[in-house]
Amino acid sequence: QVQLVESGGGLVQAGGSLRLSCAATGGTFSSYVMAWFRQAPGKEREFLARISRFGASTRFADSVKGRSTISRDNARNTVYLQMNSLKPGDTAVYYCAASKSTSALSLISEYDYWGQGTQVTVSS
């Protein structure tokens, strides 16, 4: 059983940057594909980024491609999401997720473990 705890959210002005972290405990971190999702009020949870077990492969949603980076430190059991050029439309609760399947990509159903989320609010 893996426990995930996100941090790094907060209030930021449009055009600013944030680095979200997700710390994992209770499992072998390097055995999981990791991803970030977000959910804005009244909207469905959406995929943002995904990173393979050892970081060799990443995938991004169009909504954040070019202004976000996903990375992981398996020695620290932590995955990161760096987001730049933030917009008010990025306001949401951001979640990290872990999948036991190496083929997991962008579907919510592919992920087995979820954190509680961290709020990101972007002001105009």
Buried (B, 14 or more C-beta within 10 A) or exposed (E): EBEBBBEBBEEBEEEBEBEBBBBBEEBEBBEBBBBBBBBBEEEEBBBBBBBBBEBEEBBBBEBBEEBBBBBBEBEEBBBBBBBBEBBEEBBBBBBBBBBBEEEBEBEBEBBBBBBEBBEBBBEE
